[in-house]
């Protein structure tokens, strides 16, 4: 109730701080740019998600937040099969070089599914990155990853939980075993 007088409901359905209606247009523009970026690179992302030893791919950073920035790229969380993080990274590197997307696709987090607990930087930034992941493949691995990190993330974000399979950035989750 104390905040209500400072909020307005924008015609688009977004709740906005009074006098900040321009943020809605910026948000919608960012979402449109992100959708276009992902659509242009859908084939490459599908290839990355189905590479050997890749157990999960999810959007992170500006991609997850529909905020592509001035030099749009695609930020990724990648979980590799136990003991194969280096192999998975090498395959990601080769695939993005061959598709000409090395400067666009950025696997910012590479995790081995033998140890899903993030072992360092248990800080607000890293927790926010994990909370914001939008999985596009490997949903069971994604859920296990969220469970493994719940103990240190939940105190920072009490509402933290794995996203449902139906909330994958408008993309149907890429289906694959693993």
N, C-alpha and C positions, 0 to 999 in steps of 0.2 A: 504493500500500500504506500509506503514512503516514496517509492520510485515512480509509481503510476503517473503522477502529474508531469513527469519528465519524458514520458513515452508517447509515441503516436503509432497508430497502425497505418502503415503505408498501403496504398491501393493494391500493391502486389501481394499483400498478405504478410509482409515482414514487419516485425516490431522494431521501431527505430527511436533513438534518442531524439527528442524534440529539436528541430532545426538542423538535423543531420540527414535529411532525405537523400542527399547526393550519394551517401554511402550505399544505398540500395542499388542505384544505377551502377556504381563501381563493382559491387558484389555480383550483379547479374552479368556485367561485362566479363569479369574474371571467370565466372562459370562457363560462359559461352566460349571464351578463349581456351579454357582447359578442355572442354568437350571437343573442340576442333583439334587441339593438339593430340589428344588421345585417339581420336578417330583417324587422324593422319598416320599414327604409329600403331594402330591396332594389330596389324600383322606382326610387327616386330615384337610387341608385347606378348602376343600369343606364342610366338616362337620361344621367347625367354621363359615363359611360364611352363613350357613343356620340355625344356632342356633336361638331359639326364642329370640326376643329382639335385635338381631344384625341386624342393618340396612345397614352397609357398612363395608367392609374389604378391606384394601389396603396395599400394600407393602411399607415400608419406609426404611430409613437407608441404610445399606450395601446391603440389598436385592434389593431395588429399583435401586441402582447404580451398580449392578452386581459386587460388591466388597465384597465377603463373609468373608474375613479375615482368620486368622489362625484357629479359632474355629467357623465355619460357623453356623449361626442361621438365623431365619426368623423373621425380624422385621416387626411389623404390626401397622397400624393405624386402630382403631376400633371405629365405631360410634354406640352407643346403642340407643334403643327407649327411648323416653322422660320418665324420672324418673326411668329407669331400668339399669343404668350403673353398679351398684353393682351386680344386678342379672346377667347381661351379662358377667361381669368379672368372677363371680362364675362359670357360665356355661363354659366359656373359660378354666378356671382352671381345672374343672372336665374333660372336653373333652380332654385336653392335657395330663392330668394324665392317663386317661384310654387308650389313644393311645400311651403312652410312649414317648411323644414329648414335655414334659414340659420344658426340657432343650434346646430345639431347637426353639420352637415357643415363640416369645417375643412380647406380645401386649404392645408396648412402649407408645402408645397414646390411651387413652380411653375417648371418648367424648360423651356427652349426646345430642341427637338431639333436645332437648328442648332449648339448648343454644349452637349453633354451633360456635359462636365466641370464639376463644381461648382467655381467659381472662387474661392471664399472659404471661410473657416471649415473648413480641413482639420484638424479637431480630433476628439477621441475621440467627442464627442456626435454630431456630424454623421455621422461614419463609422458609428457604431452605428445611427443612423436609416436609413442606406442599407443596411446589412447586414440590417436587420430588415424592410425593405419586403416586403409580401406582395401581389404583382400580381393584379389581377382583370381587367385588359384590357391589350392591347398588349404581349404577351409578347416579341415581337421587339424592340420599342423598349426594354423593360425590360432585356433581355439586352445591348443596345448601351449602355445607360446604365451598367450594371454594368461592362462592359469599359472604358468611358471613364474610370471612376473607380477602377479596380483599382489603379493605380500608387500612389495615396496611401492607399487604404483597406487594402490587403493588409498593409502593415507594422504597422498597428494591429490587424488581425484576419486572421491568416495563413490561416485556413480560409475566407475570403470567396469566394463564388461566387454566380452568379445562381441563384435557386430554380428547380427544375424546374416545368414547367407543371402537374404533378399536385399541387403543394403550395400551392394558393391558398386557404387558410383554409377548406377544405371546400367551397368554391363551385367549380363548374366555371368555368374562366376564361371571361369574356365574349368571344365571338368577334367580331372585326371586322378589316377590312383596315387596314393601316397599322402 
